[in-house]
Amino acid sequence: MIYLDHAATTQVAPEVFAAMQPFLQDQYGNPSSWYKLAHTAAAALDEARQRLAEYVGASPREIYFTGCGSEADNWAIKGTAWALRDKGRHIITSQIEHHAVLHACQALEQDGFEITYLPPDSSGLITAQQVAEALRDDTILVSIMHGNNEVGTLQPIEEIGEVCRERGVLFHSDMVQTLGKLPLNLADMPVDMAAFSAHKIHGPKGIGAMYLRRGVKIRNLLDGGGQEWSKRAGTENVAGIVGFGQAIELLQQRGEQEIPRLTALRDKLLEEIPKRIPHVIVTGHRRQRLPHIASFCLRYIEGEGILLSLDDADICASSGSACTSGSLEPSHVLLAMGYPHEVAHGSLRLSLGRNNTEQEIDHVLEVLPGIVERLREISPLWADARRSGGI
């Protein structure tokens, strides 16, 4: 099997699984208790927090473990909204955010907050000027993702963050896709809150983290206990946190050597697929792009058919975000970028990881053209285009 859906999730690394096992069995203590068994769990939790903090350039007291990246996004957005509602009720985000951000903002609209959804350009880019022009005296938060999970476009969050800082507005960024794919140093970045997730970096599912810059005050999302310095209630998922920490250690061991390797494989896909298959559109920014995501629209066929055919060939891929893969609606990201429905329905995302090889990419490049040709021969869209002389 060739797995090319690492933007959706990743395989738990053997080292991560081994590190987690004791805390699922023998070392089962509650880190909030006082006996030795609990101390072991608490120490492991602290070590994982320290690893993540060092890796992203933060203080350990600025890292709060959550149940997932979506929870971290929700906490940042809703926690800020309710903490600052007396100051203002205006929030700025973009039309191409992950649904964890979009749905959190839509929920706040039901409670009387006003949300500005900035449109991207055709490459999926949001500019700092757009943010600056949208800011108002009652704006309390800007939330713009770092790297888009569907098309891979990287946003200029340093420039956007500086605009927010100049105006005294808090800035949140979903960094779930950029953790481990780009060097991060939050101490030097004008970002007040950020979301991370372990299962995108060969850690376990069900564990995430939020970066909350020291001094920033937001409301709790979960109440009921004193965990996470009384900011996030609930007995900690110690095994998951340990796995997250071990996944970070593996990133530290590899350094940044993986980034150019993934970039080379990505560029091979971006260059070769349009050469080998006619009527293919590369989506996302060509230069400001995550190193592991190659995305396309294959015209005149449906993305679902592409994925089923690739699966028959033992190739795992996606037509966009795994969180919405059960929907028949085209990608909200591609629609926001200006692609018509019939083109957006033919989307394909190939996302790379540490185990992918150039030989695997070569195999995909051999298999995919035949799949597309077969699907087009039975596609009414293809037949209509041929009859009209469009191809």
C-alpha positions in Angstrom: 0.0 0.0 0.0 1.2 3.5 -0.8 -0.1 6.0 1.7 -0.4 9.6 0.4 -2.9 11.1 2.9 -0.6 12.3 5.6 -2.4 15.6 5.9 -5.4 13.6 7.1 -3.5 11.5 9.6 -0.2 9.6 10.0 0.8 6.2 11.2 1.8 6.1 14.9 5.6 5.7 14.9 6.9 2.5 16.6 8.9 4.6 19.0 5.7 6.5 20.0 3.7 3.3 20.5 6.5 1.9 22.7 6.7 5.1 24.8 2.9 5.1 25.3 2.5 1.4 26.4 3.6 1.7 30.0 1.1 4.5 30.7 -1.7 2.4 29.3 -0.8 -0.5 31.6 1.6 -0.4 34.6 2.1 3.4 34.9 -1.6 4.2 35.2 -1.5 6.8 38.0 -3.5 10.0 37.9 -0.9 12.9 37.6 -3.1 15.0 40.0 -2.6 12.5 42.9 0.2 12.5 45.5 1.7 9.0 45.6 4.7 7.7 43.7 2.7 6.1 40.9 1.1 9.5 40.2 4.4 11.3 40.4 5.7 9.1 37.5 2.7 10.2 35.3 3.1 13.9 36.3 6.8 13.8 35.5 6.1 12.2 32.0 3.5 14.9 31.4 6.0 17.7 32.3 8.7 16.2 30.1 6.3 16.0 27.1 5.3 19.6 27.7 8.9 20.7 27.8 9.7 19.0 24.6 6.8 20.6 22.7 7.6 24.0 24.1 11.2 23.8 23.1 10.3 22.6 19.6 8.0 25.5 18.9 10.0 28.2 20.8 7.6 28.6 23.7 7.7 28.4 27.5 6.2 25.3 29.0 3.7 27.4 30.8 2.4 28.6 27.4 1.6 25.0 26.3 -1.8 23.6 27.3 -2.7 20.0 26.3 -6.1 19.5 24.7 -8.1 16.6 23.3 -7.3 17.6 19.7 -6.4 20.4 17.4 -10.0 21.2 16.8 -10.5 21.7 20.6 -7.5 24.1 20.6 -9.0 26.1 17.8 -12.4 26.3 19.5 -10.8 27.2 22.8 -8.8 30.1 21.3 -11.7 31.5 19.4 -14.6 31.1 21.8 -12.4 31.7 24.9 -11.2 35.0 23.4 -14.7 36.0 22.3 -16.2 35.5 25.7 -13.3 37.1 27.6 -13.4 40.3 25.5 -17.1 40.6 24.6 -17.4 43.8 26.5 -14.5 45.3 24.4 -15.9 44.3 21.1 -17.8 41.5 19.2 -16.0 41.6 15.8 -13.8 38.7 14.7 -11.8 38.3 11.4 -11.0 35.0 9.8 -10.8 33.6 6.2 -13.2 31.6 4.0 -10.6 28.8 3.7 -10.0 27.9 7.4 -10.4 24.4 8.8 -14.0 23.8 9.8 -12.9 23.8 13.5 -12.4 27.6 13.0 -15.3 28.2 10.6 -17.8 26.4 12.7 -16.6 28.0 15.9 -17.1 31.4 14.3 -20.5 30.4 13.0 -21.5 29.3 16.5 -20.4 32.7 17.8 -22.6 34.5 15.2 -25.6 32.8 16.8 -24.6 34.5 20.0 -24.4 38.0 18.6 -20.8 38.2 17.4 -20.0 39.6 13.9 -17.6 37.6 11.8 -15.7 38.9 8.7 -14.7 36.1 6.3 -11.9 37.3 4.1 -11.8 35.8 0.6 -8.5 34.3 -0.7 -7.0 35.0 -4.2 -6.9 32.2 -6.8 -3.8 30.7 -5.1 -5.5 30.6 -1.7 -3.6 33.5 -0.3 -4.8 36.0 2.3 -2.8 39.3 2.6 -1.9 41.4 5.5 -3.5 44.4 3.7 -6.9 42.5 3.6 -6.6 42.1 7.4 -5.6 45.7 8.0 -8.6 47.0 5.9 -11.0 44.7 7.7 -9.9 45.7 11.2 -12.4 47.8 13.2 -12.3 49.5 16.6 -14.4 46.6 18.0 -12.3 43.8 16.5 -11.1 41.5 19.2 -9.5 38.6 17.3 -8.0 37.6 14.0 -7.7 33.9 13.1 -5.8 33.0 10.0 -4.3 29.5 9.5 -0.6 29.1 8.9 -0.8 26.4 6.2 -3.9 25.3 4.4 -4.8 21.6 4.9 -6.3 21.2 1.4 -4.2 23.1 -1.1 -1.1 23.7 1.0 -0.9 27.5 0.6 1.2 29.2 3.4 -0.2 32.4 4.7 2.0 35.4 5.6 1.2 35.1 9.3 4.2 37.2 10.4 2.9 40.2 8.4 -0.7 39.6 9.5 0.5 39.2 13.1 2.3 42.5 13.0 -0.8 44.3 11.7 -2.7 42.8 14.6 -0.1 43.7 17.1 0.0 47.3 15.9 -3.7 47.6 16.5 -3.8 45.7 19.8 -5.8 42.8 18.4 -5.2 39.2 19.4 -4.0 36.9 16.7 -4.7 33.1 16.5 -3.3 30.7 13.9 -4.2 27.1 13.3 -0.7 25.5 12.9 -1.8 21.9 12.8 -0.4 21.3 9.3 2.8 23.2 9.8 4.0 21.5 13.0 7.0 19.4 11.9 6.8 20.7 8.4 8.3 24.1 8.9 10.6 25.5 11.6 8.6 27.4 14.2 9.8 29.9 16.9 6.8 31.4 18.5 8.9 33.5 20.8 9.8 35.6 17.7 6.4 35.4 15.9 3.6 37.9 16.5 1.2 35.1 17.3 -0.8 35.0 20.5 -2.5 31.6 20.2 -1.8 28.5 18.1 -3.3 25.0 17.7 -1.3 21.7 17.2 -2.2 18.1 16.9 -0.2 14.9 17.5 -1.7 12.6 14.9 -0.3 14.8 12.0 3.3 14.0 13.1 3.1 10.2 13.7 1.7 10.6 17.2 -1.6 9.3 18.5 -5.1 10.6 17.8 -7.0 12.3 20.6 -4.3 14.6 21.8 -3.6 18.2 20.8 -2.2 21.4 22.3 -2.8 25.1 22.4 -0.1 27.7 22.6 -1.3 30.7 24.7 1.2 33.5 24.9 2.0 34.5 28.5 -0.2 37.3 29.7 -3.1 36.6 27.2 -6.3 36.1 29.1 -9.1 34.0 27.6 -12.1 32.1 29.1 -11.9 28.4 29.8 -13.6 26.1 27.4 -13.8 23.2 29.9 -14.4 23.7 33.6 -14.4 21.2 36.4 -10.9 20.7 37.7 -7.5 22.2 38.3 -5.6 20.5 35.5 -3.5 22.5 33.0 -3.1 25.3 35.6 -6.8 25.4 36.1 -7.2 26.4 32.4 -8.5 23.1 30.9 -10.4 20.7 33.2 -10.3 16.9 32.8 -7.9 14.1 33.8 -5.0 14.3 31.4 -4.6 11.8 28.6 -1.1 10.8 29.9 -0.5 8.1 27.4 -1.5 10.4 24.5 0.6 13.3 25.9 3.6 11.0 26.3 3.1 9.9 22.7 2.9 13.5 21.6 6.2 14.2 23.4 7.9 11.2 21.8 6.7 12.3 18.3 8.3 15.7 19.0 11.5 14.0 20.0 11.6 12.1 16.7 11.2 15.4 14.9 14.1 16.8 16.9 16.3 13.8 16.0 15.6 14.2 12.3 16.1 17.9 12.5 15.0 19.7 9.3 16.4 17.2 6.9 13.0 15.8 6.1 11.7 19.2 4.7 13.8 19.3 1.5 13.2 15.6 0.9 9.4 16.1 1.1 9.6 19.2 -1.0 11.4 17.4 -3.8 8.8 14.6 -3.9 6.0 17.2 -3.8 7.5 19.2 -6.7 7.9 16.0 -8.7 4.1 15.4 -8.3 3.3 19.1 -9.1 5.4 19.0 -12.2 4.8 15.6 -13.6 1.1 15.1 -13.2 0.1 18.0 -15.4 2.7 16.8 -18.0 1.2 13.3 -18.1 -2.5 14.1 -17.8 -4.2 16.8 -19.9 -6.7 19.2 -18.4 -5.2 19.2 -14.9 -5.1 22.4 -12.7 -2.5 22.7 -9.9 -4.2 24.3 -6.9 -2.6 26.4 -4.2 0.3 28.8 -4.3 3.3 27.3 -6.2 6.0 28.8 -4.0 4.4 29.7 -0.6 3.4 26.1 0.0 3.6 23.4 2.6 6.4 20.9 1.7 4.1 17.8 1.9 1.0 18.8 0.0 0.4 18.5 -3.8 -3.2 19.3 -4.8 -4.9 19.3 -8.2 -8.3 19.6 -9.9 -8.6 16.9 -12.6 -11.3 18.2 -15.0 -14.3 16.3 -16.3 -14.3 13.6 -13.6 -15.4 13.3 -10.0 -12.9 13.1 -7.1 -14.8 10.2 -5.6 -14.2 8.1 -8.6 -10.5 9.0 -8.6 -10.2 8.0 -4.9 -12.0 4.7 -5.4 -9.8 3.8 -8.4 -6.6 4.7 -6.5 -7.8 2.6 -3.6 -8.2 -0.4 -5.9 -4.6 0.2 -6.9 -3.6 0.3 -3.2 -3.0 4.0 -3.2 -4.5 6.1 -0.4 -5.3 9.7 -1.2 -7.9 12.4 -0.5 -10.1 14.9 -2.3 -9.6 17.4 0.5 -10.0 17.5 4.2 -10.6 14.1 5.9 -13.0 15.9 8.3 -15.4 16.5 5.5 -14.7 13.4 3.3 -18.2 12.1 3.9 -19.8 15.1 2.2 -20.8 15.2 -1.4 -20.3 19.0 -1.5 -17.1 20.3 -3.2 -14.3 21.8 -1.2 -15.2 25.1 0.5 -11.6 26.0 0.0 -11.6 25.6 -3.8 -15.0 27.3 -4.1 -13.6 30.3 -2.2 -10.6 30.3 -4.5 -13.0 30.8 -7.4 -13.2 27.3 -8.9 -16.6 26.4 -10.2 -18.4 23.4 -8.7 -17.8 21.0 -11.6 -14.1 21.7 -11.4 -13.8 21.6 -7.6 -15.6 18.2 -7.6 -12.5 16.8 -9.4 -10.1 17.6 -6.6 -7.2 15.4 -5.6 -4.8 15.9 -2.7 -1.6 13.8 -2.4 0.1 14.5 1.0 3.5 13.1 1.8 5.1 11.7 4.9 8.4 10.3 6.2 7.9 6.8 4.8 7.2 7.8 1.2 9.9 7.1 -1.3 10.6 8.3 -4.8 9.8 4.9 -6.1 6.3 5.2 -4.7 5.9 8.5 -6.4 7.1 7.1 -9.7 4.5 4.3 -9.3 1.7 6.8 -8.7 2.8 8.7 -11.8 2.5 5.5 -13.8 -0.9 4.5 -12.5 -2.8 7.8 -12.3 -2.9 8.6 -16.0 -4.6 5.4 -16.8 -7.2 5.8 -14.0 -8.0 9.3 -15.2 -8.3 8.2 -18.9 -10.7 5.3 -17.9 -12.9 7.6 -15.7 -13.1 10.3 -18.4 -14.3 7.7 -21.0 -17.4 7.1 -18.9 -17.8 10.6 -17.7 -20.8 12.7 -19.1 -18.8 15.8 -18.4 -16.0 14.5 -20.7 -18.5 13.6 -23.4 -20.2 17.0 -23.2 -16.8 18.8 -23.5 -15.9 16.7 -26.5 -19.2 17.3 -28.2 -18.9 21.1 -27.6 -15.3 21.2 -28.9 -14.0 22.3 -25.5 -11.3 19.6 -25.7 
